Amino acid sequence: MLRCDAYVLLDSCLDLLWGSACVHCGRAGRVLCRECSEALAPVPAEHWPSPVPAGLVRPIASAAYEGLIRDVVLATKERRQHQLVSVLAAYVAAAAAAHQGARPVVLVPVPSRAVTVSERGLDTTAAAARRAAGLLRRAGLPASYAPLLTLRGGVADQAGLTAVQRAANLDRAFTCPAHRVRALAARLPAAHVLICDDVITTGATAREAQRALEAVGMPVKGIAAIAATQKRKTLGLPCLGV
């Protein structure tokens, strides 16, 4: 009881000083209270969009995009709660670990629009992928982070677009500079490339990232995402903790 009371007292002091509250349950104190933090449990599973973009590689996400993890994603991106990137990284790492084979993995984040990064103060997908690579290495799984993709100008925000509109908006949106590929190939001649995304919705973003990588001779093994929207068809996989 004393320990619990001390925790409550600490959270009350934090709320008094900064006015913070849990992003999910609203409890005063930390941005993620102890109960909500303990409820976090990535469960990697295949999440295929419906319809599936032609040729899409195997997509694995660590949660359905709802409830607690949805609130964490939105708080990180929209409310600049950047301390929660570590949570997102754990979910990316779990999804990547489910793809793990004999080769090292290379985590390639889907790039964000420059205006979005400026508004949010952080490229959350890239930051989560970078930390996820570190988590995998600490778990004994060989992993690297490689921001290979660039985004052309003129791409609109995907929010609110239909599947057809998303595909048109992202047509030839990504490129993969040759010098980045050569540098990666020299460092890791045999590795599995995984595209890292935050939320799988229609699969259009991941499919365009896959196209750009394959266009320069970089085969893609799969997609590792934080979460996927619930309307997707799901095939369960055992959770591989990291």
Phi and psi in degrees as GROMACS dihedral restraints (atoms count N, CA, C in turn):
[ dihedral_restraints ]
;  ai    aj    ak    al  type     phi  dphi    fc
    3     4     5     6     1   -61.2    20    10
    4     5     6     7     1   -41.7    20    10
    6     7     8     9     1   -64.5    20    10
    7     8     9    10     1   -41.9    20    10
    9    10    11    12     1   -63.6    20    10
   10    11    12    13     1   -44.1    20    10
   12    13    14    15     1   -62.5    20    10
   13    14    15    16     1   -37.5    20    10
   15    16    17    18     1   -65.0    20    10
   16    17    18    19     1   -39.3    20    10
   18    19    20    21     1   -64.2    20    10
   19    20    21    22     1   -45.4    20    10
   21    22    23    24     1   -62.6    20    10
   22    23    24    25     1   -40.8    20    10
   24    25    26    27     1   -63.8    20    10
   25    26    27    28     1   -41.4    20    10
   27    28    29    30     1   -62.3    20    10
   28    29    30    31     1   -45.7    20    10
   30    31    32    33     1   -63.7    20    10
   31    32    33    34     1   -37.0    20    10
   33    34    35    36     1   -64.4    20    10
   34    35    36    37     1   -38.9    20    10
   36    37    38    39     1   -66.3    20    10
   37    38    39    40     1   -41.3    20    10
   39    40    41    42     1   -62.7    20    10
   40    41    42    43     1   -42.0    20    10
   42    43    44    45     1   -64.1    20    10
   43    44    45    46     1   -39.0    20    10
   45    46    47    48     1   -64.9    20    10
   46    47    48    49     1   -39.6    20    10
   48    49    50    51     1   -76.5    20    10
   49    50    51    52     1   -45.3    20    10
   51    52    53    54     1  -119.1    20    10
   52    53    54    55     1    -8.2    20    10
   54    55    56    57     1    68.7    20    10
   55    56    57    58     1    27.0    20    10
   57    58    59    60     1   -82.9    20    10
   58    59    60    61     1   160.8    20    10
   60    61    62    63     1  -153.0    20    10
   61    62    63    64     1   156.8    20    10
   63    64    65    66     1   -61.4    20    10
   64    65    66    67     1   133.4    20    10
   66    67    68    69     1   -69.7    20    10
   67    68    69    70     1   -15.6    20    10
   69    70    71    72     1  -103.9    20    10
   70    71    72    73     1   -57.4    20    10
   72    73    74    75     1   -94.3    20    10
   73    74    75    76     1   -13.6    20    10
   75    76    77    78     1    82.6    20    10
   76    77    78    79     1     4.6    20    10
   78    79    80    81     1   -63.2    20    10
   79    80    81    82     1   134.9    20    10
   81    82    83    84     1   -63.0    20    10
   82    83    84    85     1   141.5    20    10
   84    85    86    87     1   127.3    20    10
   85    86    87    88     1  -118.2    20    10
   87    88    89    90     1   -72.9    20    10
   88    89    90    91     1   157.7    20    10
   90    91    92    93     1   -69.0    20    10
   91    92    93    94     1   -19.1    20    10
   93    94    95    96     1  -140.6    20    10
   94    95    96    97     1   107.5    20    10
   96    97    98    99     1   -67.4    20    10
   97    98    99   100     1   168.6    20    10
   99   100   101   102     1   -60.6    20    10
  100   101   102   103     1   -44.9    20    10
  102   103   104   105     1   -62.2    20    10
  103   104   105   106     1   -43.8    20    10
  105   106   107   108     1   -69.6    20    10
  106   107   108   109     1   -36.9    20    10
  108   109   110   111     1   -62.5    20    10
  109   110   111   112     1   -41.0    20    10
  111   112   113   114     1   -71.6    20    10
  112   113   114   115     1   -20.9    20    10
  114   115   116   117     1   -80.5    20    10
  115   116   117   118     1   -12.6    20    10
  117   118   119   120     1   -67.1    20    10
  118   119   120   121     1   127.2    20    10
  120   121   122   123     1  -154.3    20    10
  121   122   123   124     1    91.0    20    10
  123   124   125   126     1   -61.5    20    10
  124   125   126   127     1   131.7    20    10
  126   127   128   129     1  -128.0    20    10
  127   128   129   130     1    91.9    20    10
  129   130   131   132     1   -64.1    20    10
  130   131   132   133     1   135.3    20    10
  132   133   134   135     1  -153.3    20    10
  133   134   135   136     1   157.3    20    10
  135   136   137   138     1   -70.4    20    10
  136   137   138   139     1   131.4    20    10
  138   139   140   141     1  -128.5    20    10
  139   140   141   142     1   100.2    20    10
  141   142   143   144     1   -94.8    20    10
  142   143   144   145     1   128.3    20    10
  144   145   146   147     1   -63.0    20    10
  145   146   147   148     1   159.9    20    10
  147   148   149   150     1  -134.1    20    10
  148   149   150   151     1   108.2    20    10
  150   151   152   153     1   -77.8    20    10
  151   152   153   154     1   158.1    20    10
  153   154   155   156     1   -84.0    20    10
  154   155   156   157     1   125.1    20    10
  156   157   158   159     1   -56.4    20    10
  157   158   159   160     1   136.5    20    10
  159   160   161   162     1   -55.7    20    10
  160   161   162   163     1   128.0    20    10
  162   163   164   165     1    82.2    20    10
  163   164   165   166     1     4.4    20    10
  165   166   167   168     1   -61.4    20    10
  166   167   168   169     1   132.4    20    10
  168   169   170   171     1   -74.7    20    10
  169   170   171   172     1   171.2    20    10
  171   172   173   174     1   -60.3    20    10
  172   173   174   175     1   117.5    20    10
  174   175   176   177     1   -97.8    20    10
  175   176   177   178     1   126.7    20    10
  177   178   179   180     1  -121.8    20    10
  178   179   180   181     1   129.7    20    10
  180   181   182   183     1  -123.3    20    10
  181   182   183   184     1   154.8    20    10
  183   184   185   186     1   -95.0    20    10
  184   185   186   187     1     1.1    20    10
  186   187   188   189     1  -169.0    20    10
  187   188   189   190     1   161.5    20    10
  189   190   191   192     1   -78.2    20    10
  190   191   192   193     1   144.4    20    10
  192   193   194   195     1   -80.9    20    10
  193   194   195   196     1    83.5    20    10
  195   196   197   198     1  -161.5    20    10
  196   197   198   199     1   167.6    20    10
  198   199   200   201     1    55.3    20    10
  199   200   201   202     1  -130.9    20    10
  201   202   203   204     1   -59.4    20    10
  202   203   204   205     1   -51.0    20    10
  204   205   206   207     1   -68.6    20    10
  205   206   207   208     1   -32.4    20    10
  207   208   209   210     1   -62.7    20    10
  208   209   210   211     1   -43.3    20    10
  210   211   212   213     1   -65.0    20    10
  211   212   213   214     1   -36.3    20    10
  213   214   215   216     1   -67.1    20    10
  214   215   216   217     1   -44.0    20    10
  216   217   218   219     1   -61.2    20    10
  217   218   219   220     1   -47.9    20    10
  219   220   221   222     1   -65.9    20    10
  220   221   222   223     1   -38.9    20    10
  222   223   224   225     1   -65.3    20    10
  223   224   225   226     1   -39.5    20    10
  225   226   227   228     1   -65.7    20    10
  226   227   228   229     1   -43.3    20    10
  228   229   230   231     1   -83.3    20    10
  229   230   231   232     1   -46.8    20    10
  231   232   233   234     1   -94.3    20    10
  232   233   234   235     1   -24.8    20    10
  234   235   236   237     1  -113.4    20    10
  235   236   237   238     1    10.6    20    10
  237   238   239   240     1    56.9    20    10
  238   239   240   241     1    34.6    20    10
  240   241   242   243     1   -86.1    20    10
  241   242   243   244     1    70.9    20    10
  243   244   245   246     1   -68.3    20    10
  244   245   246   247     1   -16.7    20    10
  246   247   248   249     1   -66.3    20    10
  247   248   249   250     1   -15.7    20    10
  249   250   251   252     1   -84.5    20    10
  250   251   252   253     1    -1.3    20    10
  252   253   254   255     1   -57.9    20    10
  253   254   255   256     1   -32.3    20    10
  255   256   257   258     1   -61.8    20    10
  256   257   258   259     1   -33.7    20    10
  258   259   260   261     1   -67.3    20    10
  259   260   261   262     1   -46.8    20    10
  261   262   263   264     1   -62.2    20    10
  262   263   264   265     1   -37.4    20    10
  264   265   266   267     1   -61.8    20    10
  265   266   267   268     1   -39.0    20    10
  267   268   269   270     1   -63.8    20    10
  268   269   270   271     1   -35.7    20    10
  270   271   272   273     1   -72.9    20    10
  271   272   273   274     1   -38.6    20    10
  273   274   275   276     1   -64.3    20    10
  274   275   276   277     1   -43.4    20    10
  276   277   278   279     1   -62.2    20    10
  277   278   279   280     1   -40.9    20    10
  279   280   281   282     1   -63.8    20    10
  280   281   282   283     1   -42.0    20    10
  282   283   284   285     1   -65.3    20    10
  283   284   285   286     1   -40.6    20    10
  285   286   287   288     1   -66.0    20    10
  286   287   288   289     1   -39.1    20    10
  288   289   290   291     1   -63.1    20    10
  289   290   291   292     1   -30.1    20    10
  291   292   293   294     1   -68.4    20    10
  292   293   294   295     1   -20.0    20    10
  294   295   296   297     1   -89.1    20    10
  295   296   297   298     1   -12.4    20    10
  297   298   299   300     1   -57.5    20    10
  298   299   300   301     1   131.7    20    10
  300   301   302   303     1  -124.1    20    10
  301   302   303   304     1  -149.6    20    10
  303   304   305   306     1   -75.8    20    10
  304   305   306   307     1   -25.3    20    10
  306   307   308   309     1   -88.3    20    10
  307   308   309   310     1   159.7    20    10
  309   310   311   312     1   -63.9    20    10
  310   311   312   313     1   156.0    20    10
  312   313   314   315     1  -109.6    20    10
  313   314   315   316     1   148.2    20    10
  315   316   317   318     1  -118.7    20    10
  316   317   318   319     1   120.4    20    10
  318   319   320   321     1   -91.2    20    10
  319   320   321   322     1   117.4    20    10
  321   322   323   324     1  -113.3    20    10
  322   323   324   325     1   111.0    20    10
  324   325   326   327     1   -76.9    20    10
  325   326   327   328     1   147.6    20    10
  327   328   329   330     1   -70.6    20    10
  328   329   330   331     1   125.0    20    10
  330   331   332   333     1   -73.2    20    10
  331   332   333   334     1   147.8    20    10
  333   334   335   336     1   -99.3    20    10
  334   335   336   337     1   158.6    20    10
  336   337   338   339     1   -64.8    20    10
  337   338   339   340     1   143.9    20    10
  339   340   341   342     1   -59.0    20    10
  340   341   342   343     1   -39.4    20    10
  342   343   344   345     1   -66.3    20    10
  343   344   345   346     1   -35.3    20    10
  345   346   347   348     1   -67.6    20    10
  346   347   348   349     1   -43.7    20    10
  348   349   350   351     1   -62.4    20    10
  349   350   351   352     1   -40.2    20    10
  351   352   353   354     1   -63.8    20    10
  352   353   354   355     1   -42.5    20    10
  354   355   356   357     1   -68.2    20    10
  355   356   357   358     1   -38.4    20    10
  357   358   359   360     1   -89.3    20    10
  358   359   360   361     1   -15.3    20    10
  360   361   362   363     1    77.6    20    10
  361   362   363   364     1     6.3    20    10
  363   364   365   366     1  -169.3    20    10
  364   365   366   367     1   142.8    20    10
  366   367   368   369     1   -87.2    20    10
  367   368   369   370     1    97.4    20    10
  369   370   371   372     1   -66.0    20    10
  370   371   372   373     1   -37.6    20    10
  372   373   374   375     1   -65.5    20    10
  373   374   375   376     1   -44.7    20    10
  375   376   377   378     1   -64.0    20    10
  376   377   378   379     1   -42.7    20    10
  378   379   380   381     1   -64.0    20    10
  379   380   381   382     1   -41.4    20    10
  381   382   383   384     1   -66.6    20    10
  382   383   384   385     1   -40.6    20    10
  384   385   386   387     1   -64.9    20    10
  385   386   387   388     1   -41.2    20    10
  387   388   389   390     1   -61.8    20    10
  388   389   390   391     1   -46.0    20    10
  390   391   392   393     1   -69.5    20    10
  391   392   393   394     1   -34.0    20    10
  393   394   395   396     1   -61.4    20    10
  394   395   396   397     1   -39.4    20    10
  396   397   398   399     1   -60.4    20    10
  397   398   399   400     1   -40.1    20    10
  399   400   401   402     1   -65.3    20    10
  400   401   402   403     1   -40.4    20    10
  402   403   404   405     1   -62.5    20    10
  403   404   405   406     1   -41.6    20    10
  405   406   407   408     1   -64.4    20    10
  406   407   408   409     1   -42.2    20    10
  408   409   410   411     1   -62.7    20    10
  409   410   411   412     1   -41.6    20    10
  411   412   413   414     1   -66.7    20    10
  412   413   414   415     1   -23.8    20    10
  414   415   416   417     1   -87.1    20    10
  415   416   417   418     1     3.7    20    10
  417   418   419   420     1    88.2    20    10
  418   419   420   421     1    11.8    20    10
  420   421   422   423     1  -104.8    20    10
  421   422   423   424     1   122.4    20    10
  423   424   425   426     1   -65.3    20    10
  424   425   426   427     1   120.0    20    10
  426   427   428   429     1  -148.6    20    10
  427   428   429   430     1   147.8    20    10
  429   430   431   432     1  -134.5    20    10
  430   431   432   433     1   159.3    20    10
  432   433   434   435     1  -111.4    20    10
  433   434   435   436     1   130.7    20    10
  435   436   437   438     1  -143.6    20    10
  436   437   438   439     1   104.3    20    10
  438   439   440   441     1   -77.7    20    10
  439   440   441   442     1    78.2    20    10
  441   442   443   444     1   -80.4    20    10
  442   443   444   445     1   -25.2    20    10
  444   445   446   447     1   -95.2    20    10
  445   446   447   448     1   146.9    20    10
  447   448   449   450     1  -123.0    20    10
  448   449   450   451     1   156.9    20    10
  450   451   452   453     1  -114.0    20    10
  451   452   453   454     1   129.1    20    10
  453   454   455   456     1   -72.7    20    10
  454   455   456   457     1   161.1    20    10
  456   457   458   459     1   -73.4    20    10
  457   458   459   460     1   159.9    20    10
  459   460   461   462     1    91.1    20    10
  460   461   462   463     1    -0.9    20    10
  462   463   464   465     1   -80.1    20    10
  463   464   465   466     1   128.0    20    10
  465   466   467   468     1   -85.2    20    10
  466   467   468   469     1   164.6    20    10
  468   469   470   471     1   -62.0    20    10
  469   470   471   472     1   134.3    20    10
  471   472   473   474     1   -77.1    20    10
  472   473   474   475     1   -18.3    20    10
  474   475   476   477     1   -58.8    20    10
  475   476   477   478     1   130.3    20    10
  477   478   479   480     1    86.9    20    10
  478   479   480   481     1    -5.7    20    10
  480   481   482   483     1   -86.1    20    10
  481   482   483   484     1   148.2    20    10
  483   484   485   486     1   -74.9    20    10
  484   485   486   487     1   172.9    20    10
  486   487   488   489     1   -60.5    20    10
  487   488   489   490     1   -42.4    20    10
  489   490   491   492     1   -66.1    20    10
  490   491   492   493     1   -42.2    20    10
  492   493   494   495     1   -65.9    20    10
  493   494   495   496     1   -38.1    20    10
  495   496   497   498     1   -63.2    20    10
  496   497   498   499     1   -44.1    20    10
  498   499   500   501     1   -62.9    20    10
  499   500   501   502     1   -42.0    20    10
  501   502   503   504     1   -67.3    20    10
  502   503   504   505     1   -40.0    20    10
  504   505   506   507     1   -63.1    20    10
  505   506   507   508     1   -33.9    20    10
  507   508   509   510     1   -97.3    20    10
  508   509   510   511     1     4.9    20    10
  510   511   512   513     1   -58.9    20    10
  511   512   513   514     1   118.0    20    10
  513   514   515   516     1    55.6    20    10
  514   515   516   517     1    33.9    20    10
  516   517   518   519     1   -76.4    20    10
  517   518   519   520     1   -29.7    20    10
  519   520   521   522     1  -107.6    20    10
  520   521   522   523     1   146.8    20    10
  522   523   524   525     1  -131.2    20    10
  523   524   525   526     1   160.4    20    10
  525   526   527   528     1  -129.3    20    10
  526   527   528   529     1    98.8    20    10
  528   529   530   531     1   -55.7    20    10
  529   530   531   532     1   135.2    20    10
  531   532   533   534     1   -59.5    20    10
  532   533   534   535     1   -36.2    20    10
  534   535   536   537     1   -66.1    20    10
  535   536   537   538     1   -29.2    20    10
  537   538   539   540     1   -71.0    20    10
  538   539   540   541     1   -38.3    20    10
  540   541   542   543     1   -66.1    20    10
  541   542   543   544     1   -43.4    20    10
  543   544   545   546     1   -62.3    20    10
  544   545   546   547     1   -40.9    20    10
  546   547   548   549     1   -64.7    20    10
  547   548   549   550     1   -40.5    20    10
  549   550   551   552     1   -68.2    20    10
  550   551   552   553     1   -42.5    20    10
  552   553   554   555     1   -63.0    20    10
  553   554   555   556     1   -35.3    20    10
  555   556   557   558     1   -69.5    20    10
  556   557   558   559     1   -34.0    20    10
  558   559   560   561     1   -82.9    20    10
  559   560   561   562     1   -39.3    20    10
  561   562   563   564     1  -135.1    20    10
  562   563   564   565     1    84.9    20    10
  564   565   566   567     1   -65.7    20    10
  565   566   567   568     1   -23.4    20    10
  567   568   569   570     1  -132.5    20    10
  568   569   570   571     1   104.4    20    10
  570   571   572   573     1  -154.2    20    10
  571   572   573   574     1   156.9    20    10
  573   574   575   576     1   -97.1    20    10
  574   575   576   577     1   126.6    20    10
  576   577   578   579     1   -92.2    20    10
  577   578   579   580     1   129.4    20    10
  579   580   581   582     1  -119.3    20    10
  580   581   582   583     1   130.4    20    10
  582   583   584   585     1   -83.6    20    10
  583   584   585   586     1   130.1    20    10
  585   586   587   588     1  -105.5    20    10
  586   587   588   589     1   126.9    20    10
  588   589   590   591     1  -132.0    20    10
  589   590   591   592     1   163.3    20    10
  591   592   593   594     1   -82.6    20    10
  592   593   594   595     1   -57.8    20    10
  594   595   596   597     1  -131.3    20    10
  595   596   597   598     1   127.1    20    10
  597   598   599   600     1   -83.5    20    10
  598   599   600   601     1   119.8    20    10
  600   601   602   603     1  -115.3    20    10
  601   602   603   604     1   -79.7    20    10
  603   604   605   606     1   -95.8    20    10
  604   605   606   607     1   -14.7    20    10
  606   607   608   609     1    86.1    20    10
  607   608   609   610     1    -0.1    20    10
  609   610   611   612     1   -65.0    20    10
  610   611   612   613     1   -41.6    20    10
  612   613   614   615     1   -64.3    20    10
  613   614   615   616     1   -48.6    20    10
  615   616   617   618     1   -63.8    20    10
  616   617   618   619     1   -38.5    20    10
  618   619   620   621     1   -65.9    20    10
  619   620   621   622     1   -37.8    20    10
  621   622   623   624     1   -68.3    20    10
  622   623   624   625     1   -39.0    20    10
  624   625   626   627     1   -62.5    20    10
  625   626   627   628     1   -41.6    20    10
  627   628   629   630     1   -60.5    20    10
  628   629   630   631     1   -44.9    20    10
  630   631   632   633     1   -58.6    20    10
  631   632   633   634     1   -45.6    20    10
  633   634   635   636     1   -63.7    20    10
  634   635   636   637     1   -39.1    20    10
  636   637   638   639     1   -70.5    20    10
  637   638   639   640     1   -43.1    20    10
  639   640   641   642     1   -68.7    20    10
  640   641   642   643     1   -26.8    20    10
  642   643   644   645     1   -64.9    20    10
  643   644   645   646     1   -23.5    20    10
  645   646   647   648     1  -107.1    20    10
  646   647   648   649     1    19.7    20    10
  648   649   650   651     1    81.9    20    10
  649   650   651   652     1    20.6    20    10
  651   652   653   654     1  -105.2    20    10
  652   653   654   655     1    98.6    20    10
  654   655   656   657     1   -66.7    20    10
  655   656   657   658     1   142.9    20    10
  657   658   659   660     1  -110.6    20    10
  658   659   660   661     1   129.3    20    10
  660   661   662   663     1   -82.2    20    10
  661   662   663   664     1   -39.0    20    10
  663   664   665   666     1  -177.2    20    10
  664   665   666   667     1  -174.1    20    10
  666   667   668   669     1  -119.3    20    10
  667   668   669   670     1   133.8    20    10
  669   670   671   672     1  -118.9    20    10
  670   671   672   673     1   114.2    20    10
  672   673   674   675     1  -123.1    20    10
  673   674   675   676     1   157.3    20    10
  675   676   677   678     1   -66.7    20    10
  676   677   678   679     1   -49.5    20    10
  678   679   680   681     1  -151.1    20    10
  679   680   681   682     1   171.2    20    10
  681   682   683   684     1  -140.2    20    10
  682   683   684   685     1   146.2    20    10
  684   685   686   687     1   -64.8    20    10
  685   686   687   688     1   148.7    20    10
  687   688   689   690     1   -66.2    20    10
  688   689   690   691     1   -23.3    20    10
  690   691   692   693     1   -74.6    20    10
  691   692   693   694     1    -1.1    20    10
  693   694   695   696     1   -79.7    20    10
  694   695   696   697     1   151.5    20    10
  696   697   698   699     1   -72.1    20    10
  697   698   699   700     1   131.8    20    10
  699   700   701   702     1  -119.2    20    10
  700   701   702   703     1   134.7    20    10
  702   703   704   705     1  -119.5    20    10
  703   704   705   706     1   120.8    20    10
  705   706   707   708     1   -68.8    20    10
  706   707   708   709     1   146.0    20    10
  708   709   710   711     1  -133.5    20    10
  709   710   711   712     1   151.7    20    10
  711   712   713   714     1   -65.9    20    10
  712   713   714   715     1   142.2    20    10
  714   715   716   717     1   -72.6    20    10
  715   716   717   718     1   129.9    20    10
  717   718   719   720     1  -108.3    20    10
  718   719   720   721     1   100.8    20    10
  720   721   722   723     1   -68.8    20    10
  721   722   723   724     1   149.4    20    10
